[in-house]
Amino acid sequence: MGLVEKVFESFLWNTRFFVLLAVIFSMLGGIALFIVASVDVWGVVAEVIHTYLNHLHPEKFHEIIVGGLIGAVDLYLMAVVMFLFGFGLYELFISEIDVAKEQGASKILEIHSLDELKDKLGKVIVMVLVVNFFQRVLFTDYSGALDLVYFAVSILALAIALYFLHKGSNH
């Protein structure tokens, strides 16, 4: 039974390398999001240059520009989520990243437990939601006082959520 147990446990332990698929594709997804967000920012910059060189000023121009930039920030934050997820899975299941330790890299990518990974991901995801909310608010039409009350309550809820998110962190 000792040999069978040893072979099975060795096989079981080595299945952790399937996590590398998630790590690789998380990194590729993050890179893709960084590229898309950067192209979006470039598009906004090109539109601003074109608009001002041709002395144009379309209706709601500032809202369109700010909305495009906020959308890019949203994509950048989602890319960070993908990177954190990939680094976290690698450190939890495969190995610590020795190169990062040798170079004295930031501690933000160090993950020591699944709870720590969930905490870091949760914070960035909340920021993605906040940025997404802000982007949607730019293009919302308010038809009455009740809409403004809902808007104020939602901002208060976001502020409270960010307060508790910050209060719960270790700094």
N, C-alpha and C positions, 0 to 999 in steps of 0.2 A: 504494500500500500504506500510506502514511502516514496518510491520512484514515480508512481502514478500521481500522487499528490504533488510532488515537486514539479513534474511536467505540467500538470494542470495549473498550478499556481504561477508558474513561469509564463504560460500562455495567457492566463488571466491578467497578469501584471503588464505584459507587453501590449495588450489591447488598448492601453491608455494612449498609444501612439496614433490611434484613430482621431484623437483630439487635434492632431496636426492639421487635419482637413479643415476643421473649424477655424484654426489659427490662420492658416494660409488664406482661406477665403474671406475671413474677417479683414485681414490686411489688404487684400485686393479690393474688397468693398470700400474700405476706408480710403485707399488711394483713388479709387474711382470717384468717390464723393468729393475729395479734395480737388480733383481735376474739374469736375462739373461745377463746383462752387467757384473755382478760379475763373473758368470760362464765363460764368454768369457775371462775376465782378468785372471782367474785361468788357463784357457786353454793356454793362451799365456805364463804365468809363467812356467807352466809344460813343454811346448815346449822348452822354453829357457833352463830350467834345463836339460831336456833330451838331447838337442843338445850339450850343453857344457860338460856334463858328458861323453858323447860318442865321444867327440872330432869331432863332425860333423860340417859342415858349408855349408848348402845348398845355392844354388844360390838365390840371392835376399833375404837372411835371414832377414836382418835388415828392409827391406821394408815390409816384411810379419809381423814382430813383431810390427813395428810402426803402420802399417795399422790395425792390430787387436786391439791395444790399442786405436787408434783414433776411431775405430768403437765402442768400449766400452764407450768412452767419449761421443760419439754421442747418444748412448742409455741412458746414465745417464742424459744428457741434456733433452732428450725427456721425461724421467721420471719426471724431475723437471717441465716440462711444464704440465704434467698431475697433479702433486701435486698443482702447482699454480692455475690451472684451478679449481680443486676440492675445495681448500681452498677459492678461490675467489667467486665461486658460493655459497658456504655455507655462507660466510660473507655477500654477497649481498642479498640473498633471505631468509635465515633462521635466523641467529643470529651471533653476534660477538663470537669469540672463547674465552670464559672467562678464560680457563686454560692458554692460551698463555699470556693473560694480567697479570694474577696473578704471573706467573713465569718470567715476564719481557722478554719475547721472542723477537726475532728479528722482526723488522718492515717489513721485506721483505714479510711476509705472510699476512699483513694487506691490505685489499682491501676495498676502500670506494666508488668506482664508477665503472661502466662498462668500462669507458675510462681508468681508472687506471689498471683494469684487462687486457684490450687489450694491453696497453702499456707494462706491465710486460711480458705478453705472447709473444708479438711481439719481444721484445729484446732477449728472450731466443730462440725463433724460428730462428731469424737471426743468433745467435751463432750456432745453430744446422746446419744451412745451411753452415756456414763458415767451421765448422769442417768436414761436409760431403764433401765439396769442396776440402778441404785439403787431405782427404782420397782418393778421386778420382784422385787427381793430382799425388799422389805417384805412381799410376799404369798406368799412361798415357805414351804412347810412342810418342815422338816428332819426326816428320819426316822432318822438315825443319824450316827455319827461321820464316816463317809466323806463325807456331804453337807457337813458343816462344813469338812472338809479342802478339798473342791472350792470352797467359798465363800471360804475363806482364800486359796487359790491364785488365784482370780479377782480378789480384791481386790489381791493382790500384783501380778498382771499389769497391772491398771489403774493402780496406783501407778507401776510401771516405765514404762508407756506415757506417762503424764502427765509423768514426769520427763524422758524423752527429747523429748517434745513441747515442754516448756518450755526444755530445754537447747538445742534447735535454733533457738529464736526469737532475734530480734535485739534483745534488751534487756538 
